[in-house]
Amino acid sequence: MLNRYKNEGLSEEQQEALQNDVEAKADESKDFLKSLLTPKGFSAARAVAAVPFIGYLALLAIIYIANRHFAEDSVREIDTLSKEVKYLSWEYKSLKADLMLKSTQSEVARKVDTIGLKALVEPPKKIVLGQEDIVNK
């Protein structure tokens, strides 16, 4: 029941009335375009009345352009930061590998050998002090 014209069909008079309405609206739009394009269509009153709308469109254009610039700057910054993160990741992995190599027992022994330290051959000895040794000192 929402579209009664589709379900019931139109009589010839109704079809003719609808056709006349459509033609009248088409003629009005043609007359409107003609009035805008003629020199009489651009009057000072119309220009003054259109200033707020033109200002609104200009503001939207400025906001659109600024948003575009902000987005491009953000993309460039993200690209720069991702390259820096990738470089720092490589550097971290390289330093970690060097540290693992330098902290092995054989590497440490070789480094401290230059200053005269040697690896222990015998196990360490535990020194036990009695209560009387502590009091005498």
Secondary structure in CASP SS format (residue, H / E / C, confidence):
PFRMAT SS
TARGET T0000
AUTHOR 0000-0000-0000
METHOD secondary structure of the structure
MODEL  1
M C 1.00
L C 1.00
N C 1.00
R H 1.00
Y H 1.00
K H 1.00
N H 1.00
E H 1.00
G C 1.00
L C 1.00
S C 1.00
E H 1.00
E H 1.00
Q H 1.00
Q H 1.00
E H 1.00
A H 1.00
L H 1.00
Q H 1.00
N H 1.00
D H 1.00
V H 1.00
E H 1.00
A H 1.00
K H 1.00
A H 1.00
D H 1.00
E H 1.00
S H 1.00
K H 1.00
D H 1.00
F H 1.00
L H 1.00
K H 1.00
S H 1.00
L H 1.00
L H 1.00
T C 1.00
P H 1.00
K H 1.00
G H 1.00
F C 1.00
S C 1.00
A H 1.00
A H 1.00
R H 1.00
A H 1.00
V H 1.00
A H 1.00
A H 1.00
V H 1.00
P H 1.00
F H 1.00
I H 1.00
G H 1.00
Y H 1.00
L H 1.00
A H 1.00
L H 1.00
L H 1.00
A H 1.00
I H 1.00
I H 1.00
Y H 1.00
I H 1.00
A H 1.00
N H 1.00
R H 1.00
H H 1.00
F H 1.00
A H 1.00
E H 1.00
D H 1.00
S H 1.00
V H 1.00
R H 1.00
E H 1.00
I H 1.00
D H 1.00
T H 1.00
L H 1.00
S H 1.00
K H 1.00
E H 1.00
V H 1.00
K H 1.00
Y H 1.00
L H 1.00
S H 1.00
W H 1.00
E H 1.00
Y H 1.00
K H 1.00
S H 1.00
L H 1.00
K H 1.00
A H 1.00
D H 1.00
L H 1.00
M H 1.00
L H 1.00
K H 1.00
S C 1.00
T C 1.00
Q H 1.00
S H 1.00
E H 1.00
V H 1.00
A H 1.00
R H 1.00
K H 1.00
V H 1.00
D H 1.00
T C 1.00
I C 1.00
G C 1.00
L C 1.00
K C 1.00
A C 1.00
L C 1.00
V C 1.00
E C 1.00
P C 1.00
P C 1.00
K C 1.00
K C 1.00
I C 1.00
V C 1.00
L C 1.00
G C 1.00
Q H 1.00
E H 1.00
D H 1.00
I H 1.00
V H 1.00
N H 1.00
K C 1.00
END
